Amino acid sequence: MIHLIGAKNHRALNPNSPLPLQRKKMIRQRLGWFAFGFTAASATIGVFVYKDLQAHRNAHFSQANEEYNVLNTRVTNLERVCLNNPKSNVQSGGSDLK
C-alpha cells in the first residue's frame, strides 16, 4: 500500500475504514440542520394550509347563515300572511300568494 503524508486520501485508499470523528460530527450536524429546516418549512406550509381551510370554512358558514336568514324571512312572511287572512285560499289548499 502506498503511504501518503496527508490523511485526506485515507478514505479514498481504503473505503471500508471508519469515518474520522470530525467527518461524523459534520455529517450529524448537517443532518440536524436539514431536519430543522425541513421541520420549519413544513410548519410554515401547514400554517398557510390551515389558514386557507379556515377561510373557506368561514366563507361556507357565512353563506349558509345568509341562506338560512333569507329562508327564515320567507317563512315569517308566509306565517304573517296566513295569520292575517284566516279565511284565505291558503288554508283550503289553494294559494293566493304571489
C-alpha positions, 0 to 999 in steps of 0.5 A: 500500500502506498503511504501518503503524508496527508490523511485526506486520501485515507478514505479514498485508499481504503473505503471500508475504514471508519469515518474520522470523528470530525467527518461524523460530527459534520455529517450529524450536524448537517443532518440536524440542520436539514431536519430543522429546516425541513421541520420549519418549512413544513410548519410554515406550509401547514400554517398557510394550509390551515389558514386557507381551510379556515377561510373557506370554512368561514366563507361556507358558514357565512353563506349558509347563515345568509341562506338560512336568514333569507329562508327564515324571512320567507317563512315569517312572511308566509306565517304573517300572511296566513295569520292575517287572512284566516279565511284565505285560499291558503288554508283550503289548499289553494294559494293566493300568494304571489 
